[in-house]
Structure formats: structure tokens, C-alpha cells
Amino acid sequence: MTAPEDIASHRALVREAGKVRLRLRPTPYPSPGELLVTTPVAGLCGTDIQMLRGLRDDPAPVIGHEGVARVVAAGPGVPGSLAPGTPVVVNPTHGDDPSFLLGHNVDGLLQEFTLIPATAVRGGLVVPLEQVPDAELGTLVEPLAAVRYALGLLAAARPRTLVVYGDGNIGQLAVRAARGLLGADVRVLLVHHTPEGRRWSERHPVPGTEPVGGAAPGGLPPVGDGPTAALLATPRDGTLDALASALRLGDGDLTVDLFGGLPPGAASDLLPGVDLAAVRAANCAGRPVPAVFTEATTAEGRRVRLTGHRGVGNGHLLEAAAELWRHPEPYRDLVTHVVEPAEAARIMNDLSVGRRRTVDGNRLLKLAVRFAPAPAPLKERW
């Protein structure tokens, strides 16, 4: 069966020959077990920018894994809970099938229509939503879910101080979500790595969060007594430097979450014999429960706990969607740029060169790409 003429093709942001180009692609019909979804507004994340800059070799021509989608068509055998018109979020990481990683080795959401393969549908990775945030905030569901996963891991340490490294979208989400998951009395420090990020934080203050680093002179302030937690929300090429700083925080109990990923073969002289990639991969897609922590001794003799994760669980996605639906205002300023696909291609190509995150005079935290909604009624268009 073929699609009718008016949706036989769709717009997609395609990586080709080192550039992102807006192209027309054939719109597929789902085979047994597959789904076709449309994402009215899809987001670009920090990992996507790393792919654009050549820091990762993920092969998918169409990247993107952020946004609330709607089912357009369902192939035979798909559960009735995923009927056309259902709002869904797609969990990008399959805990059991490494062939599915949405927007990395499978074409992602930065296009009008995305085919979700049967392995993801069977694995329960297409999650129906009852509490649906607005389309622009939908781009924050998956990253907020990842932040909630990380903060949930760190909550086991009952920290009195949380130090967040990284002034991008993940760091900003973390300081907004911290007190809801770690307690109203936790002290929160946000460590900036750029003057631009520090200035943005000062213009968009989060109650109870202390911005440090960036344009400010001096190092980090003392963390004080009690357990300390560090969340490393840096690009993968900045994780080891952040880890080195975190390992010197205070002298009490310390738990470090390797959120930001790692370059291939990453190791730290401060943690001799520790396989950092294995630490991060020990928790994947919400499993196992309870989560894995690694006890380690630094080269200076300090005992620390390390953790991290890949992907999120479906429960994290549902919790994040509900949070953005119930309490949208603390997060709304993080969607800094909302553009049409042609403009998105220009911005993505600009971001692929150098390390600056200033776009059209404004610091970019979340780029949201607005695609046209799918034709209606959806169920009878095929």
C-alpha cells in the first residue's frame, strides 16, 4: 500500500556530505508491528550537536529524539493503545536491542513523519501520554526524564549539596528539578564553563541556585559539611575535566554521576583502574532496580561512589511529561529558539563549526523545530 499523493513525501532535515539539508523524503507506510508518527515540534539536543561537530560517528541521516509525537498510522499487530491520533513519546534507547537508538542509528524525529520499527514497538518504547505538555515544551520531555533519572540516583546519597557541572540545557534542567527530587533544603551550585552561560543564568535566575564559574573570578566555593553529589552535565569532551574538579569537592561523602558521556577509551589518572565507560553503562533504560553504584578509591586515597546511566525508563518519561504539564513555567525559558525547518538547517550547519552556542544574538539552550501537523483525519488517510 502507498501513501496518498498529499502525504507521499515529507520534509526532513537530512545529514549529507557534511551538511544538514532540508529534503523531501518518501513517506513510508508501516509494515506489521511498525508505527508512523508525526512530531509537530522536535528538539535538537547536545548529543545531536556533538554528532554535527563530528565528535560522534552515529550513522542516522536524520537525527533527533526529542518531542511529543502523535501516531499517524499503525501496522497490523500494533496494540490498540497506540491507535492513530494517540499522543506518545518515543523512548530513544532500547535496553535489549542495540540496533534501535532513535536519531543515532535509526532515523529520528527531525522530520515530519518518522517510522518506528517493530523492535521498539514490541519493546514498549512508544509510550502513550495522558498528561501532554504543549508542543514546544514537549522537546524537554526526554532530557528532563534523563535529569530525573540522574537526580534519582544521586538522591540515594541524601546530599546536602548538589554541584551541577555544565551550563547547557541539561545543567539548567537539573537545577530546576533538583529540589523537587533531593529536598527543599539542598544547596545547589551550577558550575558554568562559558561566560555566555554565566550571563544567561544571571538573566534567568533559579531560586536557591548559586551560579559559579564562567565569568566569575576564582574557583568553586566550599561545599560545606555533609554528603555532596556532583552531576556532570558537560559535553563528552568536557567530562574528564569536570570529573577531576568533582573529585576534589570537600572531604566528606561524595557521589558523582557521569551524566555527560565519555570519549572512547576515557580514563582518569585520579581513578586508577576504574573503567569509566562501564560505570556509566551499568544502568540503562531504567534498569537494574536498585541501580548500580561503583565504589572507588582516588589516587589521593579518597573513597567515592560513581554512577551514571544510558537512556531512561518509560516511567521517567511519564514523570517528566507530567511535570511539564503541571508546572510549565519554570522550564519555559529553556526553549530558547523555535524555528521552521529551513531556518533549523541553517542553524544546525552553523553549530557544526566551532563551539559557540550563540544563535542570532541569543544563547541557544534548546532549538525547537516546528513541522506542519499531520493531515486529518489521520486514520483514514492511508
C-alpha positions in Angstrom: 0.0 0.0 0.0 1.3 3.5 -0.8 0.5 6.8 0.8 -2.0 9.2 -0.9 -0.5 11.9 -3.0 -0.7 14.7 -0.5 1.5 12.9 2.0 3.5 10.7 -0.3 6.6 12.7 0.7 7.5 14.8 3.7 10.2 17.3 4.8 13.2 16.1 6.6 16.4 17.6 7.9 19.0 15.2 6.4 22.7 15.0 7.1 24.6 14.5 3.8 28.1 15.4 2.6 28.9 17.1 5.9 25.9 19.4 5.8 22.3 19.4 7.0 19.9 20.0 4.2 16.1 20.2 4.1 14.9 17.5 1.7 11.8 15.8 0.6 11.7 12.1 1.5 9.2 9.3 0.6 6.7 8.8 3.4 6.6 5.1 4.3 3.6 3.0 5.3 4.1 1.0 8.4 4.6 -2.8 8.0 3.4 -5.3 10.6 4.3 -4.2 14.1 5.5 -0.7 13.0 4.2 2.8 13.6 4.3 6.0 11.7 4.4 9.1 14.0 4.5 12.8 13.4 6.2 15.3 15.7 4.8 18.8 15.4 7.8 20.3 17.3 11.1 18.3 17.5 14.1 19.3 19.6 17.9 19.3 19.0 19.9 18.1 21.9 23.5 18.4 23.0 24.3 14.9 21.7 22.9 15.9 18.3 25.2 18.9 18.2 28.2 16.6 19.0 27.2 14.5 16.0 27.0 17.6 13.8 30.5 18.5 15.0 31.9 15.1 14.2 32.5 14.1 17.9 30.3 11.0 17.4 30.0 8.7 14.4 26.4 7.8 14.7 25.1 7.0 11.2 21.4 8.0 11.1 20.9 10.6 8.3 18.0 12.2 10.3 18.8 12.9 13.9 16.6 14.0 16.8 14.9 12.1 19.6 13.1 14.8 21.5 9.4 15.8 21.2 5.8 14.6 21.8 4.6 12.8 18.8 1.2 11.6 17.5 0.5 8.3 15.9 -0.4 8.7 12.2 -0.7 5.0 11.2 -0.3 1.7 12.8 0.8 -1.5 11.0 -1.0 -4.8 11.7 -0.4 -6.2 15.1 0.2 -2.9 16.9 -1.6 -2.7 20.3 -4.9 -0.7 20.3 -3.4 1.7 22.9 -1.3 3.1 20.0 -4.2 3.9 17.7 -3.9 6.8 15.2 -4.2 10.1 17.0 -2.7 8.9 20.3 -0.1 11.3 21.7 3.1 9.5 22.5 6.7 9.9 23.5 9.3 7.5 22.0 11.9 6.2 24.4 15.0 6.5 22.2 17.1 3.8 24.0 16.2 0.1 23.7 17.6 -1.7 26.8 17.8 -5.0 25.0 18.3 -4.3 21.2 21.3 -2.1 20.4 20.1 -1.8 16.8 17.5 0.7 18.0 18.8 4.1 19.1 16.4 6.7 17.8 18.2 9.5 16.0 21.5 7.8 16.2 21.4 4.5 14.3 17.7 4.8 13.3 16.3 7.9 11.6 15.0 10.3 14.2 12.3 12.9 14.8 13.7 15.9 12.9 11.3 15.2 10.0 7.5 15.5 9.5 6.9 11.7 9.7 9.1 9.1 11.4 8.8 5.3 11.1 9.2 3.5 14.4 10.4 -0.1 13.9 8.7 -3.1 15.3 11.5 -3.8 17.8 10.8 -0.5 19.5 7.0 -1.1 19.5 7.4 -4.6 20.8 9.8 -3.4 23.5 7.2 -0.9 24.7 9.2 2.1 23.8 6.3 4.1 22.3 4.7 5.4 25.5 1.1 6.9 25.3 0.7 10.1 27.3 -2.3 11.2 29.3 -0.7 14.4 30.5 0.6 16.1 27.4 2.7 19.3 27.7 2.4 21.9 24.9 4.4 21.1 21.7 7.4 23.3 22.4 7.8 22.0 26.0 7.4 18.6 24.6 11.0 18.9 23.4 12.1 18.9 27.0 10.3 15.6 28.0 13.2 13.3 27.2 16.0 15.5 28.6 14.1 16.2 31.7 13.5 12.4 32.1 17.2 11.8 31.9 17.8 14.5 34.5 15.2 12.9 36.8 16.9 9.6 36.3 20.2 11.1 37.4 18.8 13.0 40.3 17.0 9.9 41.5 20.3 8.0 41.5 22.0 10.8 43.5 19.1 11.0 45.9 20.3 7.7 47.4 23.3 9.6 48.9 21.0 12.1 50.6 23.2 15.0 49.6 23.3 18.3 51.4 25.0 19.9 48.4 24.5 19.3 44.7 27.1 20.6 42.3 26.0 20.6 38.6 28.7 20.9 36.1 27.6 22.3 32.7 25.6 25.4 31.7 23.7 23.9 28.8 20.2 22.6 28.7 20.8 19.6 30.9 22.5 21.6 33.6 19.7 24.2 33.6 17.1 21.4 33.8 18.9 19.8 36.7 18.9 22.9 38.8 15.2 23.5 38.2 14.3 19.9 39.1 16.8 19.4 42.0 14.8 20.5 45.0 11.7 18.5 43.9 13.8 15.3 43.9 16.5 16.0 46.5 14.6 18.1 49.0 13.9 21.7 49.5 17.0 22.3 51.7 19.6 21.0 49.3 22.2 23.6 48.3 22.6 23.8 44.5 25.7 25.1 42.7 25.7 25.5 38.9 29.2 25.5 37.5 29.5 27.3 34.2 32.2 26.7 31.6 31.5 29.8 29.5 31.0 33.5 30.3 27.9 33.4 27.9 26.4 30.7 30.0 27.0 32.5 33.2 25.4 35.7 31.9 22.4 33.7 30.7 21.9 32.2 34.1 22.1 35.6 35.8 19.4 36.8 33.5 17.3 33.7 34.2 17.9 33.0 37.9 16.6 29.8 39.6 15.7 30.4 43.2 18.2 28.9 45.5 20.8 28.2 42.8 24.3 29.7 43.1 25.9 30.3 39.7 29.7 29.9 39.8 32.5 29.7 37.2 32.3 31.2 33.8 32.9 34.9 34.0 33.3 34.9 37.8 36.9 35.0 39.3 38.2 32.3 41.5 37.3 28.7 41.9 34.3 26.9 43.5 33.2 27.9 46.9 33.5 25.4 49.7 30.7 22.8 49.7 30.4 22.6 53.4 29.7 19.7 55.7 27.6 16.7 54.8 27.3 14.4 51.7 28.0 16.0 48.4 26.7 15.0 45.0 28.0 16.0 41.6 26.2 15.8 38.3 28.5 16.1 35.3 26.2 17.6 32.6 29.1 18.5 30.3 29.7 17.6 26.6 31.5 14.3 26.4 34.9 16.0 25.7 34.5 18.0 28.9 33.5 15.2 31.2 37.0 14.2 32.4 37.9 17.8 33.4 34.6 18.1 35.3 35.3 14.7 36.9 38.7 16.0 38.1 37.1 19.0 39.7 34.3 17.0 41.3 36.7 14.5 42.9 38.2 17.4 44.9 34.9 18.7 46.2 35.0 18.9 50.0 36.3 16.0 52.1 33.1 14.2 53.1 30.9 11.6 51.3 30.9 12.2 47.6 28.8 10.6 44.8 29.4 11.5 41.2 27.0 10.9 38.3 28.8 10.6 34.9 25.8 12.1 33.0 27.6 13.8 30.1 29.0 10.7 28.4 32.7 9.9 27.7 35.0 9.9 24.7 36.1 6.5 23.6 38.6 4.9 25.9 38.2 7.6 28.5 40.2 7.1 31.7 41.3 9.3 34.6 44.6 9.2 36.4 42.7 10.3 39.5 40.7 7.0 39.4 43.3 4.3 38.6 41.9 1.0 37.4 38.3 2.3 37.0 36.5 1.6 33.8 34.5 4.8 33.5 32.5 3.7 30.5 31.4 0.5 32.4 30.4 2.7 35.3 28.1 4.8 33.1 26.7 1.8 31.2 25.9 -0.2 34.3 22.4 1.5 34.4 20.5 1.5 31.2 16.9 2.5 30.3 15.8 2.4 34.0 17.4 -0.9 34.8 18.5 -2.6 37.0 16.5 -1.8 40.1 18.1 -1.0 42.5 20.6 0.9 40.4 24.4 0.1 40.3 27.0 2.2 42.1 30.7 1.7 41.9 32.8 2.2 44.9 36.3 3.6 44.0 39.4 5.0 45.6 41.1 8.0 44.1 44.8 8.3 43.6 44.8 10.5 46.7 43.2 7.8 48.8 39.6 9.2 48.9 36.7 6.8 48.8 34.0 7.9 46.4 30.9 6.5 44.7 30.4 6.7 41.0 27.3 6.1 38.9 25.7 7.1 35.6 23.2 5.8 33.1 22.4 5.4 29.4 18.9 6.2 28.3 15.8 6.4 30.5 13.0 4.2 31.6 9.4 4.8 30.5 8.5 5.8 34.0 11.0 8.7 33.8 9.3 9.9 30.6 5.9 9.8 32.1 7.0 11.7 35.2 8.8 14.3 33.0 5.8 14.8 30.8 3.5 15.2 33.9 5.9 17.7 35.4 6.0 19.8 32.3 2.2 19.6 32.0 1.6 20.6 35.7 4.4 23.1 36.2 5.4 24.5 32.8 6.6 28.0 33.8 10.0 27.1 35.4 11.0 25.3 32.2 9.6 27.5 29.5 12.6 29.8 29.2 14.8 26.9 28.3 13.3 26.6 24.8 15.3 29.5 23.5 14.8 29.1 19.7 11.7 28.0 17.9 12.1 27.9 14.1 10.9 26.5 10.9 12.8 23.6 9.2 14.7 25.7 6.7 15.9 28.0 9.4 16.8 25.0 11.5 19.1 23.7 8.7 21.0 27.0 8.7 21.4 27.0 12.5 22.5 23.3 12.6 25.1 24.0 10.0 26.4 27.0 12.0 26.5 24.9 15.1 28.6 22.3 13.4 31.5 24.7 13.1 33.3 25.7 16.3 32.0 25.6 19.8 29.9 28.7 20.2 26.3 28.3 21.2 25.1 31.9 20.4 22.5 31.9 17.6 21.1 35.2 16.3 22.4 37.1 19.3 20.8 34.7 21.9 22.4 31.8 23.7 21.0 28.5 22.5 19.8 26.1 25.1 17.0 24.3 23.2 16.4 24.5 19.5 12.8 23.5 18.7 11.9 22.8 15.1 8.3 23.3 14.2 6.9 21.0 11.5 3.5 21.2 10.0 1.0 18.9 11.7 -0.1 15.7 10.0 -3.2 15.8 7.8 -6.5 14.9 9.5 -8.4 12.7 9.9 -5.3 10.5 10.3 -6.9 7.1 10.5 -8.5 7.1 7.0 -5.7 8.9 5.0 -3.9 5.7 4.1 
